[in-house]
């Protein structure tokens, strides 16, 4: 049987063989290119795998007070606090939900070494209580927050020439006397609560050559406040007697008016004021070493320094304060190296503002944030008949000469949270309750209201934050301006369990 086709094989000619050999180099080159591409793909895949492994092991720990809060990381559930997570470096959103607390959002910046979020959750309804004097018939002159969570109380005894220092325990509400009655005009507490400074007269009879006598509430002339006294409270009130004293070189009619501690309690800022004609004043400041009582003059200012407005940077290198002259309230920045800066004009008033800091420092001591009316360049015109009622959020850097405006805001006061978010206070009208709003530095006051404080703020208020324990200390002045009240707002959910 014959096939329907025939296969014929003819060997290649010599010319065809030579042409095939000449193409061998091209085939080898093509093979090498393909091999290189394959190796590159394998190495790229291995590199990506290593990178994914490196990113995935960045540890993140999330805890809360109270514990047991459900955790969402970038919108994905991750269990309940406390919880150990792993995520890639960068900025992440953490949402915490607890049945007994407000739902709260945090911004977590994760480095290659990881991050830790220890959140204090807030109750849905704040507990607000009015603070009162530790002694019936005495006046609560000042209240300050201490690092351990307790409150430091300055009690003024009638007729107004003596002060006592007390501590209000945050966990039990118990009162402890730190310093018995001393002739003093002003008390200052170190943040640790173990050291006190007060402004009083020198021991012994008044020497007329040391200044002009001051008439107390009783009408009797007494020695002028020309000494800074230091005392330790570690052993209780029985041992809280003066341990050291410093007398500044005061001019005639000049008197000490305020003193404040640096964050590490190693230095004090002492301020004296001398009245001038026409209601003006000249204030001077000294930086005092608490151990050696060595002091250096670091400032002279033609205005009053408003008592209690000092806000030290965390590293103790600068202190911000408010100066008052006629109707001007000026935010100033003083360095411990005697550098000085006029930062901004705050809300004007005929009387000095309340004595709480009006700024908040960043954790790295490089910036402070505050609310103020729109600022104008020196020498620019201002229409006093049509005052600017719009305020703006400002950030001041210690290495920049002018504050930067972030935008208009309805907030009255702001404070920085650890994650960079802002907590602000505001109220729609002067008779409205105070609202606590969460926002960010770029939102210029726009944000979410968290809680409303059930209290009457009166005509004017100022506040100090204890964010580590979710507490707020509020000072209010009545509309008549004849009294100052102090309130403590407890926002933390843990203390209600």
Secondary structure, DSSP 8 states (H G I E B T S, - for coil): ---SS--------HHHHHHHHHTHHHHHHHHHHHHHHHHHHHHHHHHHHHHHHHHHT-EEEEEEESS--EEEETTEEEEESSEEEE--SEEEEEEEE-TTS--EEEEEEEBTTBEEEEEE-EEEEEEEEE---SSTT-EEEEEEE-TTS-EEEEEEETTTTEEEEEEE-TTT--EEEEEEEEE-SEEEE-TTSSEEEEEE--SSS--GGG---EE-TTS-EE----EEEEEE-TT-GGG--EEEEE-----TTEEEEEEEE-TTSSEEEEEEEEE-GGG-EEEEEEEEETTT--EEEEEEESSEE-TT--EE-TTSSEEEEEEEETTEEEEEEEETTS-EEEEEE----SS---SS---EE-TTSSEEEEEEE----TT----TTS----EEEEEEETT-SS-EEEEEE--SEEEE-TTS-EEEEE-SSTTS--EEEEE-TTTTT-EEEEEE--S--TTEEEEEEEGGGTEEEEEEE-TTSS-EEEEEEEEESGGG-
